[in-house]
Amino acid sequence: MKQGTIELVFFALIFLSLQLWWIRMTIKNGRTGEVDKWGQKTNKQKPNDLEKAKQDLEKLFRS
């Protein structure tokens, strides 16, 4: 065996495993709807406190 063959095989296996993980997560996220960067489902119907405060301030500035 030539020098560096084992390292190349090792990196190829890591690369393939990351590609499979990426494809699996892409398919999973497509089925479950929108998710945030931590993989948790986002709930668009319930505005968070920051969004509510922003809307309240916008109402004050408009009037």
ChimeraX attribute file (.defattr): number of C-alpha atoms within 10 A of each C-alpha:
attribute: neighborCount
match mode: 1-to-1
recipient: residues
	/A:1	5
	/A:2	5
	/A:3	7
	/A:4	9
	/A:5	9
	/A:6	11
	/A:7	10
	/A:8	11
	/A:9	11
	/A:10	11
	/A:11	11
	/A:12	12
	/A:13	12
	/A:14	12
	/A:15	12
	/A:16	11
	/A:17	12
	/A:18	12
	/A:19	12
	/A:20	12
	/A:21	12
	/A:22	12
	/A:23	12
	/A:24	12
	/A:25	13
	/A:26	11
	/A:27	11
	/A:28	12
	/A:29	16
	/A:30	11
	/A:31	9
	/A:32	10
	/A:33	10
	/A:34	14
	/A:35	13
	/A:36	10
	/A:37	8
	/A:38	6
	/A:39	11
	/A:40	11
	/A:41	13
	/A:42	12
	/A:43	12
	/A:44	8
	/A:45	6
	/A:46	9
	/A:47	10
	/A:48	10
	/A:49	9
	/A:50	9
	/A:51	11
	/A:52	12
	/A:53	12
	/A:54	11
	/A:55	12
	/A:56	11
	/A:57	11
	/A:58	11
	/A:59	10
	/A:60	9
	/A:61	8
	/A:62	6
	/A:63	5
